[in-house]
């Protein structure tokens, strides 16, 4: 009977690991941002405080085994993450604001470059502005020959009108 229990435990652990990999894979695919953080040196209180702040901004944090995270990264198409999955790692998943995890982690770690990123709305508005500028310039460039032609035609018309009344009395 003891061997039967061990086999059941192995099957349960395999199923549990497969479920974990599937969960991490789904989170990676659904997230706009995934941040890896080394949590060594943090106290339990700091971890609790960090999780609370992250939850407040709609960010999920899970501590994962590296082997499971590597499998999930490969399944999600993020195999280059495998190089970073060394040591105790926490994964943070954000769906809305891409810079929110880094801003919060900035209090606990040196992720200042990402933390200084503007919010998603600001980034989108900057992108839209950058896309509109060339279109405005193109419209001006395309309109210039038409405006020049219109001014030239107006000048020719004005010139002919000024010559026309002088020629009429001489012909009569």
C-alpha positions as CSV (number, residue, x, y, z in Angstrom):
1,X,0.0,0.0,0.0
2,X,2.9,2.4,0.7
3,X,4.0,2.2,-3.0
4,X,0.5,2.9,-4.2
5,X,0.4,6.1,-2.1
6,X,3.8,7.2,-3.4
7,X,2.6,6.7,-7.0
8,X,-0.5,8.8,-6.3
9,X,1.7,11.5,-4.7
10,X,3.9,11.6,-7.8
11,X,0.9,11.9,-10.1
12,X,-0.5,14.6,-7.9
13,X,2.8,16.5,-7.9
14,X,3.1,16.2,-11.7
15,X,-0.4,17.5,-12.2
16,X,0.3,20.3,-9.7
17,X,3.5,21.3,-11.6
18,X,1.7,21.2,-15.0
19,X,-1.1,23.4,-13.6
20,X,1.5,25.8,-12.3
21,X,3.3,26.0,-15.6
22,X,-0.1,26.5,-17.4
23,X,-1.0,29.3,-14.9
24,X,2.3,31.1,-15.3
25,X,2.1,30.7,-19.1
26,X,-1.4,32.2,-19.2
27,X,-0.3,35.1,-17.0
28,X,2.7,35.8,-19.2
29,X,0.6,35.8,-22.3
30,X,-2.2,38.0,-20.8
31,X,0.2,40.6,-19.2
32,X,1.3,43.8,-20.8
33,X,4.3,43.7,-18.4
34,X,6.1,41.0,-16.6
35,X,8.9,41.9,-14.2
36,X,11.3,39.5,-12.5
37,X,12.5,40.5,-9.1
38,X,15.1,39.0,-6.8
39,X,13.6,39.1,-3.3
40,X,16.6,38.1,-1.3
41,X,17.2,40.2,1.7
42,X,13.6,41.3,2.1
43,X,11.9,40.6,5.4
44,X,8.5,39.0,5.7
45,X,7.0,42.4,6.6
46,X,8.6,44.0,3.6
47,X,7.2,41.3,1.3
48,X,3.8,41.6,2.8
49,X,3.9,45.4,2.4
50,X,5.1,45.0,-1.2
51,X,2.4,42.6,-2.1
52,X,-0.2,44.9,-0.6
53,X,1.0,47.9,-2.7
54,X,1.1,45.8,-5.8
55,X,-2.4,44.5,-5.3
56,X,-3.6,48.0,-4.8
57,X,-2.4,48.8,-8.4
58,X,-3.8,45.6,-9.9
59,X,-0.5,43.8,-10.1
60,X,-0.1,40.2,-9.2
61,X,3.1,38.8,-7.6
62,X,4.0,35.2,-7.4
63,X,7.1,33.4,-6.2
64,X,7.9,30.7,-8.7
65,X,10.3,27.8,-9.0
66,X,12.8,28.5,-11.7
67,X,12.3,25.2,-13.5
68,X,8.5,25.8,-13.8
69,X,9.1,29.5,-14.8
70,X,11.5,28.4,-17.6
71,X,8.9,25.9,-18.9
72,X,6.2,28.6,-18.8
73,X,8.5,31.2,-20.5
74,X,9.3,28.7,-23.3
75,X,5.6,27.9,-23.7
76,X,4.6,31.6,-23.8
77,X,7.3,32.4,-26.4
78,X,9.6,34.2,-23.9
79,X,12.5,31.8,-23.9
80,X,15.1,34.6,-23.5
81,X,13.8,35.0,-19.9
82,X,15.5,31.7,-19.0
83,X,18.8,33.5,-18.6
84,X,17.3,35.7,-15.9
85,X,15.6,32.9,-14.0
86,X,18.4,32.2,-11.5
87,X,18.1,32.3,-7.8
88,X,14.9,33.2,-5.8
89,X,12.6,35.0,-8.2
90,X,9.3,36.6,-7.9
91,X,7.3,37.4,-11.0
92,X,5.1,40.5,-11.2
93,X,2.3,40.7,-13.8
94,X,0.6,43.9,-14.8
95,X,-2.1,44.2,-17.5
96,X,-2.8,48.0,-17.6
97,X,0.0,50.3,-16.6
98,X,3.4,49.1,-18.0
99,X,5.5,51.1,-15.6
100,X,3.5,50.5,-12.4
101,X,5.4,47.4,-11.2
102,X,8.7,49.2,-11.7
103,X,7.5,52.3,-9.9
104,X,6.5,50.3,-6.9
105,X,9.6,48.1,-6.9
106,X,11.7,51.2,-7.0
107,X,11.1,51.6,-3.3
108,X,12.6,48.2,-2.8
109,X,15.1,47.8,-5.6
110,X,17.1,49.8,-8.2
111,X,14.7,49.6,-11.1
112,X,14.8,53.4,-11.6
113,X,14.9,53.4,-15.5
114,X,11.6,51.5,-15.7
115,X,10.1,53.4,-12.8
116,X,10.6,56.7,-14.6
117,X,8.6,55.5,-17.6
118,X,5.4,57.5,-18.1
119,X,2.0,55.8,-17.8
120,X,0.4,53.9,-20.7
121,X,-1.9,56.8,-21.5
122,X,1.0,59.3,-21.8
123,X,3.0,56.9,-24.0
124,X,0.0,56.4,-26.3
125,X,-0.6,60.1,-26.6
126,X,3.1,60.7,-27.4
127,X,2.9,57.9,-30.0
128,X,-0.2,59.5,-31.6
129,X,1.5,62.9,-31.7
130,X,4.6,61.4,-33.3
131,X,2.4,59.8,-35.9
132,X,0.4,62.9,-36.6
133,X,3.3,65.2,-37.2
134,X,4.5,63.6,-40.5
135,X,1.0,63.5,-41.8
136,X,0.6,67.3,-41.1
137,X,3.9,67.9,-42.9
138,X,2.8,65.8,-45.8
139,X,-0.5,67.7,-46.1
140,X,1.5,71.0,-46.2
141,X,3.8,69.7,-48.9
142,X,1.0,68.4,-51.0
143,X,-0.9,71.6,-50.6
144,X,2.0,73.9,-51.5
145,X,2.0,73.3,-55.3
146,X,-1.7,73.9,-55.5
147,X,-1.4,77.1,-53.5
148,X,1.5,78.2,-55.8
149,X,-0.6,77.4,-58.9
150,X,-3.6,79.3,-57.5
151,X,-1.4,82.4,-56.8
152,X,0.1,82.3,-60.2
153,X,-3.2,82.0,-62.0
154,X,-4.5,84.9,-59.9
155,X,-1.5,87.0,-60.8
156,X,-2.0,86.2,-64.6
157,X,-5.7,87.1,-64.3
158,X,-4.9,90.4,-62.5
159,X,-2.3,91.2,-65.2
160,X,-4.7,90.5,-68.0
161,X,-7.5,92.5,-66.4
162,X,-5.1,95.5,-66.0
163,X,-4.1,95.2,-69.7
164,X,-7.6,94.6,-71.0
165,X,-9.2,98.1,-70.2
166,X,-6.3,99.9,-71.8
167,X,-6.6,97.9,-75.0
168,X,-10.4,98.4,-75.3
169,X,-10.5,102.2,-75.7
170,X,-7.7,102.1,-78.3
171,X,-9.6,99.6,-80.4
172,X,-12.9,101.7,-80.4
